[in-house]
Amino acid sequence: MTLLHYEATFSALNLHSARAHSSPHKVAMLLAVMDLIENNDLKDNRIEFSESLTKAFAIRFRELEEQGDSARPIYPYFHLRSEGFWHHRLKPGQSEPYHRLTTVTSRSQVERHIAYAYLDDELFELLGNRTVRELLRAALLENMTITPEERRARLQVNGWDWLECEACVQDYFDMLGKEMRGEDYNKKRHRQALIEKLRGRSESAVEYKHQNVSAILIQLGFPYISGYKPRINYQTQLRKTVLAHLARQQHDLERVNTVRDVDRAPYAVNWDRVLDPELPERIPAITPPERKYLARHVNYSQREAENRGLGESGERFVLDFERFHLTQAGREDLAKEVEWSSKDQGDGLGDDVRSFPIGSDGVAREDEMFIEVKTTNSGKYQPFYITQNEVEFSREFERQYSLYRVYDFGKRGRRLYRMPGMVEDHARLNPVLYRAGFG
């Protein structure tokens, strides 16, 4: 569901009517929820029937009530379930009696059956944005009298408005889905089609916005379009738009986020063009989201780390790469001695391939070189997992160690870059796993 869907839904709530007057209960309840989110009193998508909720409801109800209206928050808390975006988490053993209810008459009835209410994940993400809240408040109060021009004005911030960000994010995920499925697509055509939905944006501005989306996805642990180098200076609103899209597309994205099996058939590679001499630029650390990230998804980098087939295919790729270049350097004897150590001697050594370095003068040396291989179907900036043992190994054998990052492996133009020496000299290490023991 998009923002405009929720605007239309909010403007057409099924309000209880009596004596030609529509009850303000549902409107007051939704305004109260928005107020709690705005004041940071509601950080998770868990709307309990609490004193803070009933007080916020009472304030909003007084603004809307007419003669004869009675402030009973139990009614909208229960009956908003009919609107499609408001849901109830039931208490254990209460499913059957709850579904027999057609209304509630007391607070004890609500508390006996319902643990808490919650919104569509996407709607909760949308309500985290101030300009979006203003539009949806207007929809509740104005019953769709708003004009397109007024809508744009309410959504306008310094830069792109929400609807433009939403269109850009949707276009990006359309391309990402095609890329992950191995389908061909044309970035320029996508940009040109997108521009028609925007307010006079240039192709370069659209491309930069797509690069912003790449940066956000890398932070969140999703794959990204490798052709769009991450740009970190993005609107806070764009990040919230991405989170809302992820919340909306959870099931589709989980399929996209599943690592595809790698084609292990023989491949033809121009080995002279495989090495990328430029390491990824350092991206500044990004502040985590203030509220709990709602979209449930499989961590892409973790899935790749656990994909043994992908890892072995990447290691074989590096093995062939090393043998080719040693042969080109006139040391076919050393090429024959390149060892697939993780396969021949087992995992846990701290390296995957043992080879021999080639100096800047093109001369191969007989000093042993330890190579750790990390492979991704995604782009150059995709984060990867590395164990404490592997990090310690890079420190101990700093002069002989290199980490080879193989990227775009699912494409014909697969490449790699090398990180010599200690891993922390090149990448920021963030602790994300714990070892649980009983000793």
DRENDO-1510 file (C-alpha; in Angstrom, 1 decimal, always signed):
<recs>
REC; n; res; u; v; w
REC; 1; MET; +0.0; +0.0; +0.0 .
REC; 2; THR; +1.2; +3.5; -0.8 .
REC; 3; LEU; +0.9; +6.8; +1.0 .
REC; 4; LEU; -2.0; +7.8; -1.3 .
REC; 5; HIS; -3.8; +4.5; -0.5 .
REC; 6; TYR; -3.7; +5.3; +3.2 .
REC; 7; GLU; -4.8; +8.9; +2.5 .
REC; 8; ALA; -7.8; +7.6; +0.7 .
REC; 9; THR; -8.5; +5.1; +3.4 .
REC; 10; PHE; -8.3; +7.7; +6.2 .
REC; 11; SER; -10.6; +10.0; +4.3 .
REC; 12; ALA; -13.3; +7.3; +3.9 .
REC; 13; LEU; -13.4; +5.7; +7.3 .
REC; 14; ASN; -16.6; +3.8; +8.1 .
REC; 15; LEU; -17.9; +6.2; +10.9 .
REC; 16; HIS; -20.8; +5.4; +13.1 .
REC; 17; SER; -23.7; +7.8; +12.3 .
REC; 18; ALA; -26.7; +8.8; +14.3 .
REC; 19; ARG; -29.1; +11.7; +13.8 .
REC; 20; ALA; -27.3; +12.7; +10.6 .
REC; 21; HIS; -24.1; +13.1; +12.7 .
REC; 22; SER; -20.9; +11.0; +12.2 .
REC; 23; SER; -19.2; +9.9; +15.4 .
REC; 24; PRO; -15.6; +11.3; +15.8 .
REC; 25; HIS; -14.4; +8.3; +17.8 .
REC; 26; LYS; -12.2; +6.6; +15.1 .
REC; 27; VAL; -10.8; +9.9; +13.9 .
REC; 28; ALA; -9.9; +10.9; +17.5 .
REC; 29; MET; -8.3; +7.5; +18.2 .
REC; 30; LEU; -6.1; +7.7; +15.0 .
REC; 31; LEU; -5.1; +11.3; +15.8 .
REC; 32; ALA; -4.2; +10.2; +19.3 .
REC; 33; VAL; -1.9; +7.4; +18.0 .
REC; 34; MET; -0.2; +10.0; +15.7 .
REC; 35; ASP; +0.3; +12.3; +18.7 .
REC; 36; LEU; +1.9; +9.5; +20.7 .
REC; 37; ILE; +4.3; +8.7; +17.8 .
REC; 38; GLU; +5.1; +12.4; +17.3 .
REC; 39; ASN; +5.9; +12.8; +21.0 .
REC; 40; ASN; +8.1; +9.6; +20.9 .
REC; 41; ASP; +5.7; +7.9; +23.4 .
REC; 42; LEU; +5.0; +5.2; +20.9 .
REC; 43; LYS; +8.2; +3.7; +19.6 .
REC; 44; ASP; +7.0; +0.2; +18.6 .
REC; 45; ASN; +4.0; -0.9; +16.6 .
REC; 46; ARG; +2.3; -2.0; +19.8 .
REC; 47; ILE; -0.7; +0.1; +20.8 .
REC; 48; GLU; -1.8; -0.9; +24.2 .
REC; 49; PHE; -5.0; +0.3; +25.8 .
REC; 50; SER; -3.1; +2.5; +28.2 .
REC; 51; GLU; -3.6; +5.7; +30.2 .
REC; 52; SER; -1.4; +7.6; +27.8 .
REC; 53; LEU; -3.5; +6.4; +24.9 .
REC; 54; THR; -6.9; +7.2; +26.6 .
REC; 55; LYS; -5.6; +10.7; +27.6 .
REC; 56; ALA; -4.4; +11.5; +24.1 .
REC; 57; PHE; -7.8; +10.3; +22.8 .
REC; 58; ALA; -9.7; +12.5; +25.3 .
REC; 59; ILE; -7.8; +15.6; +24.1 .
REC; 60; ARG; -8.5; +14.9; +20.5 .
REC; 61; PHE; -12.1; +13.9; +21.2 .
REC; 62; ARG; -12.8; +17.2; +22.9 .
REC; 63; GLU; -11.7; +19.1; +19.8 .
REC; 64; LEU; -14.1; +17.1; +17.6 .
REC; 65; GLU; -17.2; +16.3; +19.8 .
REC; 66; GLU; -20.6; +17.7; +19.3 .
REC; 67; GLN; -23.5; +17.7; +21.6 .
REC; 68; GLY; -24.5; +14.2; +22.6 .
REC; 69; ASP; -21.1; +12.6; +21.8 .
REC; 70; SER; -19.6; +10.5; +24.6 .
REC; 71; ALA; -15.9; +9.9; +24.9 .
REC; 72; ARG; -15.6; +6.1; +24.9 .
REC; 73; PRO; -12.1; +5.1; +23.6 .
REC; 74; ILE; -13.1; +1.4; +23.9 .
REC; 75; TYR; -15.3; +1.8; +20.8 .
REC; 76; PRO; -12.7; +2.9; +18.2 .
REC; 77; TYR; -10.0; +0.7; +19.8 .
REC; 78; PHE; -12.2; -2.3; +19.0 .
REC; 79; HIS; -14.1; -1.2; +15.9 .
REC; 80; LEU; -11.1; +0.1; +13.9 .
REC; 81; ARG; -10.4; -3.5; +13.2 .
REC; 82; SER; -13.0; -3.3; +10.4 .
REC; 83; GLU; -10.8; -0.7; +8.5 .
REC; 84; GLY; -8.2; -3.2; +7.3 .
REC; 85; PHE; -5.1; -1.5; +8.7 .
REC; 86; TRP; -5.8; -1.8; +12.4 .
REC; 87; HIS; -5.2; -5.2; +13.9 .
REC; 88; HIS; -5.5; -6.9; +17.4 .
REC; 89; ARG; -3.0; -9.2; +19.1 .
REC; 90; LEU; -5.2; -11.4; +21.2 .
REC; 91; LYS; -4.5; -12.8; +24.6 .
REC; 92; PRO; -3.9; -16.6; +24.9 .
REC; 93; GLY; -7.1; -18.6; +24.9 .
REC; 94; GLN; -9.3; -15.6; +23.8 .
REC; 95; SER; -9.5; -16.2; +20.0 .
REC; 96; GLU; -13.0; -17.8; +20.0 .
REC; 97; PRO; -14.7; -15.5; +22.4 .
REC; 98; TYR; -13.1; -12.5; +20.7 .
REC; 99; HIS; -14.4; -13.4; +17.3 .
REC; 100; ARG; -17.9; -13.8; +18.7 .
REC; 101; LEU; -17.9; -10.2; +19.8 .
REC; 102; THR; -19.7; -7.6; +17.6 .
REC; 103; THR; -18.9; -4.7; +20.0 .
REC; 104; VAL; -17.5; -4.0; +23.5 .
REC; 105; THR; -19.2; -2.3; +26.4 .
REC; 106; SER; -16.5; -2.0; +29.0 .
REC; 107; ARG; -12.7; -1.5; +29.4 .
REC; 108; SER; -12.5; -4.9; +31.2 .
REC; 109; GLN; -13.9; -6.6; +28.1 .
REC; 110; VAL; -11.1; -5.0; +26.0 .
REC; 111; GLU; -8.4; -5.9; +28.4 .
REC; 112; ARG; -9.7; -9.5; +28.8 .
REC; 113; HIS; -9.5; -10.2; +25.1 .
REC; 114; ILE; -6.9; -7.9; +23.5 .
REC; 115; ALA; -3.2; -7.8; +24.4 .
REC; 116; TYR; -2.6; -4.8; +22.1 .
REC; 117; ALA; -3.5; -3.3; +18.7 .
REC; 118; TYR; -1.1; -2.7; +15.9 .
REC; 119; LEU; -1.1; -1.1; +12.5 .
REC; 120; ASP; +0.1; -2.3; +9.1 .
REC; 121; ASP; +3.9; -2.3; +9.4 .
REC; 122; GLU; +4.1; +0.1; +6.4 .
REC; 123; LEU; +1.5; +2.5; +7.9 .
REC; 124; PHE; +3.5; +2.6; +11.2 .
REC; 125; GLU; +6.6; +3.5; +9.3 .
REC; 126; LEU; +4.8; +6.2; +7.3 .
REC; 127; LEU; +3.5; +7.8; +10.5 .
REC; 128; GLY; +7.1; +8.2; +11.7 .
REC; 129; ASN; +7.4; +11.1; +9.1 .
REC; 130; ARG; +6.1; +14.5; +10.2 .
REC; 131; THR; +5.0; +15.6; +6.7 .
REC; 132; VAL; +3.2; +12.3; +6.1 .
REC; 133; ARG; +1.4; +12.7; +9.5 .
REC; 134; GLU; +0.2; +16.1; +8.5 .
REC; 135; LEU; -1.2; +14.8; +5.2 .
REC; 136; LEU; -3.0; +11.9; +6.9 .
REC; 137; ARG; -4.3; +14.2; +9.6 .
REC; 138; ALA; -5.8; +16.3; +6.9 .
REC; 139; ALA; -7.3; +13.3; +5.2 .
REC; 140; LEU; -9.0; +12.4; +8.5 .
REC; 141; LEU; -10.4; +15.9; +9.0 .
REC; 142; GLU; -11.1; +17.0; +5.5 .
REC; 143; ASN; -12.7; +14.0; +3.9 .
REC; 144; MET; -10.7; +14.2; +0.7 .
REC; 145; THR; -11.4; +17.9; +0.0 .
REC; 146; ILE; -7.6; +18.3; -0.4 .
REC; 147; THR; -6.4; +19.3; -3.9 .
REC; 148; PRO; -3.3; +17.8; -5.6 .
REC; 149; GLU; -1.6; +21.2; -5.2 .
REC; 150; GLU; -2.4; +21.3; -1.5 .
REC; 151; ARG; -1.1; +17.7; -1.1 .
REC; 152; ARG; +2.2; +18.6; -2.7 .
REC; 153; ALA; +2.5; +21.7; -0.6 .
REC; 154; ARG; +1.9; +19.7; +2.6 .
REC; 155; LEU; +4.4; +17.0; +1.6 .
REC; 156; GLN; +7.1; +19.5; +0.4 .
REC; 157; VAL; +10.4; +19.5; +2.3 .
REC; 158; ASN; +13.8; +20.9; +1.4 .
REC; 159; GLY; +14.3; +18.7; -1.7 .
REC; 160; TRP; +12.2; +15.8; -2.9 .
REC; 161; ASP; +8.7; +15.4; -1.5 .
REC; 162; TRP; +7.4; +12.0; -0.2 .
REC; 163; LEU; +5.6; +11.1; -3.4 .
REC; 164; GLU; +8.8; +11.6; -5.5 .
REC; 165; CYS; +10.8; +9.6; -3.0 .
REC; 166; GLU; +8.2; +6.8; -3.1 .
REC; 167; ALA; +8.3; +6.7; -6.9 .
REC; 168; CYS; +12.1; +6.6; -6.9 .
REC; 169; VAL; +12.3; +3.8; -4.3 .
REC; 170; GLN; +9.7; +1.8; -6.2 .
REC; 171; ASP; +11.7; +2.2; -9.4 .
REC; 172; TYR; +14.9; +1.2; -7.7 .
REC; 173; PHE; +13.4; -2.0; -6.3 .
REC; 174; ASP; +11.9; -2.9; -9.7 .
REC; 175; MET; +15.5; -2.8; -11.1 .
REC; 176; LEU; +17.0; -4.6; -8.1 .
REC; 177; GLY; +14.4; -7.4; -8.4 .
REC; 178; LYS; +15.3; -7.9; -12.1 .
REC; 179; GLU; +19.0; -7.9; -11.3 .
REC; 180; MET; +18.7; -10.5; -8.5 .
REC; 181; ARG; +16.6; -12.7; -10.9 .
REC; 182; GLY; +19.2; -12.3; -13.6 .
REC; 183; GLU; +16.9; -10.4; -16.0 .
REC; 184; ASP; +18.1; -7.7; -18.3 .
REC; 185; TYR; +17.1; -4.1; -17.8 .
REC; 186; ASN; +18.2; -0.7; -19.0 .
REC; 187; LYS; +19.0; +1.9; -16.3 .
REC; 188; LYS; +18.7; +4.9; -18.6 .
REC; 189; ARG; +15.2; +3.8; -19.7 .
REC; 190; HIS; +14.1; +3.4; -16.1 .
REC; 191; ARG; +15.4; +6.9; -15.3 .
REC; 192; GLN; +13.6; +8.5; -18.2 .
REC; 193; ALA; +10.3; +6.8; -17.3 .
REC; 194; LEU; +10.7; +7.9; -13.7 .
REC; 195; ILE; +11.4; +11.5; -14.6 .
REC; 196; GLU; +7.9; +11.7; -16.0 .
REC; 197; LYS; +6.5; +11.1; -12.5 .
REC; 198; LEU; +8.7; +13.8; -10.9 .
REC; 199; ARG; +8.8; +17.6; -10.7 .
REC; 200; GLY; +11.3; +18.6; -13.3 .
REC; 201; ARG; +14.2; +16.4; -12.0 .
REC; 202; SER; +17.2; +15.8; -14.2 .
REC; 203; GLU; +18.6; +12.4; -15.0 .
REC; 204; SER; +21.7; +13.1; -12.9 .
REC; 205; ALA; +19.5; +14.0; -9.9 .
REC; 206; VAL; +17.6; +10.7; -10.3 .
REC; 207; GLU; +20.8; +8.8; -10.6 .
REC; 208; TYR; +22.1; +10.4; -7.4 .
REC; 209; LYS; +18.9; +9.6; -5.6 .
REC; 210; HIS; +19.2; +5.9; -6.7 .
REC; 211; GLN; +22.8; +6.0; -5.3 .
REC; 212; ASN; +21.3; +7.3; -2.0 .
REC; 213; VAL; +19.0; +4.3; -1.9 .
REC; 214; SER; +22.0; +2.0; -2.4 .
REC; 215; ALA; +23.7; +3.5; +0.7 .
REC; 216; ILE; +20.5; +3.0; +2.8 .
REC; 217; LEU; +20.2; -0.7; +1.7 .
REC; 218; ILE; +23.8; -1.4; +2.5 .
REC; 219; GLN; +23.2; -0.1; +6.0 .
REC; 220; LEU; +20.1; -2.3; +6.4 .
REC; 221; GLY; +21.8; -5.5; +5.3 .
REC; 222; PHE; +20.1; -5.8; +1.9 .
REC; 223; PRO; +21.7; -6.3; -1.5 .
REC; 224; TYR; +21.9; -3.2; -3.7 .
REC; 225; ILE; +22.4; -2.4; -7.4 .
REC; 226; SER; +26.1; -2.5; -7.9 .
REC; 227; GLY; +25.9; +0.0; -10.8 .
REC; 228; TYR; +24.7; +2.6; -8.3 .
REC; 229; LYS; +27.6; +3.5; -6.1 .
REC; 230; PRO; +26.4; +4.3; -2.6 .
REC; 231; ARG; +26.1; +8.1; -1.8 .
REC; 232; ILE; +25.7; +8.7; +1.9 .
REC; 233; ASN; +24.3; +12.3; +2.0 .
REC; 234; TYR; +20.6; +11.5; +1.7 .
REC; 235; GLN; +17.4; +13.0; +3.1 .
REC; 236; THR; +16.1; +11.4; +6.3 .
REC; 237; GLN; +12.8; +11.3; +4.5 .
REC; 238; LEU; +14.3; +9.0; +1.8 .
REC; 239; ARG; +15.4; +6.5; +4.5 .
REC; 240; LYS; +11.9; +6.5; +5.9 .
REC; 241; THR; +10.5; +5.9; +2.5 .
REC; 242; VAL; +12.8; +2.9; +2.0 .
REC; 243; LEU; +11.7; +1.5; +5.4 .
REC; 244; ALA; +8.1; +1.9; +4.5 .
REC; 245; HIS; +8.6; +0.1; +1.2 .
REC; 246; LEU; +10.5; -2.7; +2.9 .
REC; 247; ALA; +7.6; -3.1; +5.4 .
REC; 248; ARG; +5.1; -3.2; +2.6 .
REC; 249; GLN; +7.0; -5.7; +0.4 .
REC; 250; GLN; +8.3; -8.1; +3.1 .
REC; 251; HIS; +7.4; -11.3; +1.4 .
REC; 252; ASP; +8.6; -10.3; -2.1 .
REC; 253; LEU; +11.8; -8.9; -0.7 .
REC; 254; GLU; +12.5; -12.1; +1.3 .
REC; 255; ARG; +12.5; -14.0; -2.0 .
REC; 256; VAL; +14.8; -11.3; -3.5 .
REC; 257; ASN; +17.0; -11.5; -0.5 .
REC; 258; THR; +17.5; -15.2; -0.8 .
REC; 259; VAL; +20.8; -16.0; -2.3 .
REC; 260; ARG; +20.4; -17.7; -5.6 .
REC; 261; ASP; +22.3; -20.9; -6.4 .
REC; 262; VAL; +25.5; -20.2; -8.3 .
REC; 263; ASP; +26.0; -21.7; -11.7 .
REC; 264; ARG; +29.0; -23.9; -11.2 .
REC; 265; ALA; +29.4; -24.7; -14.9 .
REC; 266; PRO; +32.7; -23.8; -16.5 .
REC; 267; TYR; +33.0; -20.1; -17.2 .
REC; 268; ALA; +35.0; -17.9; -19.6 .
REC; 269; VAL; +36.8; -15.0; -17.9 .
REC; 270; ASN; +39.1; -12.3; -19.2 .
REC; 271; TRP; +41.5; -12.6; -16.2 .
REC; 272; ASP; +43.3; -9.4; -17.1 .
REC; 273; ARG; +40.1; -7.4; -16.3 .
REC; 274; VAL; +39.1; -9.2; -13.1 .
REC; 275; LEU; +41.2; -7.2; -10.6 .
REC; 276; ASP; +39.7; -3.9; -9.4 .
REC; 277; PRO; +42.7; -1.8; -8.2 .
REC; 278; GLU; +40.5; +0.6; -6.2 .
REC; 279; LEU; +39.3; -0.4; -2.8 .
REC; 280; PRO; +35.8; +0.8; -1.6 .
REC; 281; GLU; +35.7; +4.3; -0.2 .
REC; 282; ARG; +35.2; +4.6; +3.5 .
REC; 283; ILE; +31.5; +5.4; +4.2 .
REC; 284; PRO; +30.8; +7.3; +7.4 .
REC; 285; ALA; +29.1; +5.4; +10.1 .
REC; 286; ILE; +25.3; +5.8; +9.9 .
REC; 287; THR; +23.1; +6.5; +12.9 .
REC; 288; PRO; +20.7; +3.6; +13.5 .
REC; 289; PRO; +17.0; +4.3; +13.2 .
REC; 290; GLU; +15.3; +5.8; +16.2 .
REC; 291; ARG; +12.5; +3.3; +16.2 .
REC; 292; LYS; +12.6; -0.4; +15.8 .
REC; 293; TYR; +13.0; -1.4; +12.2 .
REC; 294; LEU; +9.8; -3.2; +11.3 .
REC; 295; ALA; +10.4; -5.0; +8.0 .
REC; 296; ARG; +11.2; -8.6; +8.7 .
REC; 297; HIS; +13.9; -9.9; +6.4 .
REC; 298; VAL; +16.7; -12.4; +6.0 .
REC; 299; ASN; +20.1; -10.7; +6.3 .
REC; 300; TYR; +21.6; -10.9; +2.9 .
REC; 301; SER; +25.2; -10.8; +4.0 .
REC; 302; GLN; +24.7; -13.5; +6.6 .
REC; 303; ARG; +22.9; -15.7; +4.0 .
REC; 304; GLU; +25.8; -15.4; +1.7 .
REC; 305; ALA; +28.3; -16.2; +4.5 .
REC; 306; GLU; +26.3; -19.4; +5.2 .
REC; 307; ASN; +26.0; -20.4; +1.5 .
REC; 308; ARG; +28.7; -23.0; +1.2 .
REC; 309; GLY; +28.2; -23.3; -2.6 .
REC; 310; LEU; +28.7; -19.6; -3.2 .
REC; 311; GLY; +31.8; -19.6; -0.9 .
REC; 312; GLU; +33.4; -22.6; -2.7 .
REC; 313; SER; +32.7; -21.1; -6.1 .
REC; 314; GLY; +34.4; -17.9; -5.1 .
REC; 315; GLU; +37.4; -19.7; -3.7 .
REC; 316; ARG; +37.8; -21.7; -7.0 .
REC; 317; PHE; +37.5; -18.4; -8.9 .
REC; 318; VAL; +40.4; -16.9; -6.8 .
REC; 319; LEU; +42.4; -20.1; -7.2 .
REC; 320; ASP; +42.1; -19.9; -11.0 .
REC; 321; PHE; +42.9; -16.2; -10.9 .
REC; 322; GLU; +46.1; -16.8; -9.0 .
REC; 323; ARG; +47.2; -19.6; -11.2 .
REC; 324; PHE; +46.6; -17.5; -14.3 .
REC; 325; HIS; +48.7; -14.6; -13.2 .
REC; 326; LEU; +51.6; -16.7; -11.9 .
REC; 327; THR; +51.7; -18.4; -15.2 .
REC; 328; GLN; +51.6; -15.0; -17.0 .
REC; 329; ALA; +54.5; -14.0; -14.8 .
REC; 330; GLY; +56.6; -16.9; -16.1 .
REC; 331; ARG; +56.2; -19.0; -12.9 .
REC; 332; GLU; +54.2; -22.0; -14.0 .
REC; 333; ASP; +56.0; -24.0; -11.4 .
REC; 334; LEU; +54.5; -21.8; -8.6 .
REC; 335; ALA; +51.1; -21.8; -10.3 .
REC; 336; LYS; +51.0; -25.6; -9.9 .
REC; 337; GLU; +51.7; -25.1; -6.2 .
REC; 338; VAL; +48.8; -22.8; -5.5 .
REC; 339; GLU; +46.8; -24.6; -2.8 .
REC; 340; TRP; +43.1; -24.6; -2.0 .
REC; 341; SER; +43.9; -24.8; +1.7 .
REC; 342; SER; +40.3; -24.6; +3.0 .
REC; 343; LYS; +39.4; -27.6; +0.9 .
REC; 344; ASP; +42.6; -29.6; +1.2 .
REC; 345; GLN; +43.2; -29.0; +4.9 .
REC; 346; GLY; +39.8; -28.0; +6.2 .
REC; 347; ASP; +38.1; -24.8; +7.4 .
REC; 348; GLY; +39.3; -22.9; +10.4 .
REC; 349; LEU; +42.9; -22.3; +9.3 .
REC; 350; GLY; +42.3; -18.5; +8.8 .
REC; 351; ASP; +42.8; -18.6; +5.1 .
REC; 352; ASP; +41.2; -20.2; +2.0 .
REC; 353; VAL; +43.9; -20.2; -0.6 .
REC; 354; ARG; +47.7; -20.2; -0.4 .
REC; 355; SER; +49.6; -18.6; -3.2 .
REC; 356; PHE; +52.6; -16.5; -4.1 .
REC; 357; PRO; +52.8; -12.7; -4.4 .
REC; 358; ILE; +53.7; -10.9; -7.6 .
REC; 359; GLY; +55.5; -7.6; -7.1 .
REC; 360; SER; +54.8; -4.3; -8.8 .
REC; 361; ASP; +57.7; -5.2; -11.1 .
REC; 362; GLY; +55.8; -8.2; -12.4 .
REC; 363; VAL; +58.2; -10.6; -10.7 .
REC; 364; ALA; +56.7; -13.5; -8.7 .
REC; 365; ARG; +58.3; -14.2; -5.3 .
REC; 366; GLU; +58.5; -17.5; -3.6 .
REC; 367; ASP; +57.2; -16.2; -0.2 .
REC; 368; GLU; +54.0; -17.9; +0.8 .
REC; 369; MET; +50.8; -15.7; +0.7 .
REC; 370; PHE; +47.7; -16.4; +2.7 .
REC; 371; ILE; +44.4; -15.4; +1.0 .
REC; 372; GLU; +40.9; -15.2; +2.7 .
REC; 373; VAL; +38.1; -15.2; +0.1 .
REC; 374; LYS; +34.7; -13.5; +0.6 .
REC; 375; THR; +32.2; -13.7; -2.2 .
REC; 376; THR; +29.0; -11.8; -3.0 .
REC; 377; ASN; +26.5; -11.8; -5.8 .
REC; 378; SER; +26.0; -8.2; -5.0 .
REC; 379; GLY; +28.3; -5.1; -5.5 .
REC; 380; LYS; +31.6; -3.9; -4.3 .
REC; 381; TYR; +30.2; -2.2; -1.1 .
REC; 382; GLN; +28.2; -5.2; +0.1 .
REC; 383; PRO; +29.2; -5.9; +3.8 .
REC; 384; PHE; +30.5; -9.3; +4.6 .
REC; 385; TYR; +31.0; -11.5; +7.7 .
REC; 386; ILE; +34.4; -12.4; +9.0 .
REC; 387; THR; +35.2; -14.5; +12.1 .
REC; 388; GLN; +37.3; -13.5; +15.0 .
REC; 389; ASN; +39.8; -16.2; +14.0 .
REC; 390; GLU; +40.1; -14.8; +10.5 .
REC; 391; VAL; +40.7; -11.3; +11.9 .
REC; 392; GLU; +43.4; -12.6; +14.3 .
REC; 393; PHE; +45.0; -14.5; +11.5 .
REC; 394; SER; +45.2; -11.3; +9.4 .
REC; 395; ARG; +47.0; -9.6; +12.3 .
REC; 396; GLU; +49.4; -12.4; +13.0 .
REC; 397; PHE; +50.4; -12.8; +9.3 .
REC; 398; GLU; +50.0; -9.2; +8.3 .
REC; 399; ARG; +52.9; -9.2; +5.8 .
REC; 400; GLN; +51.7; -12.3; +4.1 .
REC; 401; TYR; +47.9; -11.9; +4.3 .
REC; 402; SER; +45.3; -10.5; +1.8 .
REC; 403; LEU; +41.6; -10.6; +1.8 .
REC; 404; TYR; +40.1; -11.0; -1.7 .
REC; 405; ARG; +36.6; -9.7; -2.0 .
REC; 406; VAL; +34.9; -11.3; -5.1 .
REC; 407; TYR; +31.8; -9.3; -6.1 .
REC; 408; ASP; +29.2; -9.3; -8.8 .
REC; 409; PHE; +29.7; -13.0; -8.8 .
REC; 410; GLY; +26.3; -13.7; -10.2 .
REC; 411; LYS; +27.1; -11.7; -13.3 .
REC; 412; ARG; +29.3; -12.3; -16.3 .
REC; 413; GLY; +31.5; -9.4; -15.3 .
REC; 414; ARG; +32.5; -10.8; -11.9 .
REC; 415; ARG; +35.5; -9.0; -10.3 .
REC; 416; LEU; +37.6; -8.8; -7.2 .
REC; 417; TYR; +39.7; -6.4; -5.1 .
REC; 418; ARG; +42.4; -7.1; -2.6 .
REC; 419; MET; +42.8; -5.9; +0.9 .
REC; 420; PRO; +46.4; -6.6; +2.0 .
REC; 421; GLY; +47.5; -6.8; +5.7 .
REC; 422; MET; +45.2; -6.5; +8.7 .
REC; 423; VAL; +41.5; -6.4; +7.8 .
REC; 424; GLU; +40.8; -3.5; +10.2 .
REC; 425; ASP; +43.2; -1.3; +8.2 .
REC; 426; HIS; +40.6; -1.3; +5.4 .
REC; 427; ALA; +37.2; -2.0; +6.8 .
REC; 428; ARG; +35.2; -1.1; +10.0 .
REC; 429; LEU; +34.6; -4.1; +12.1 .
REC; 430; ASN; +31.3; -4.2; +13.9 .
REC; 431; PRO; +30.6; -6.9; +16.5 .
REC; 432; VAL; +27.2; -8.6; +15.6 .
REC; 433; LEU; +27.5; -12.1; +17.0 .
REC; 434; TYR; +28.1; -13.6; +20.4 .
REC; 435; ARG; +29.3; -17.0; +21.5 .
REC; 436; ALA; +27.1; -18.4; +24.2 .
REC; 437; GLY; +28.7; -20.9; +26.5 .
REC; 438; PHE; +28.2; -22.6; +29.8 .
REC; 439; GLY; +31.7; -22.6; +31.2 .
</recs>
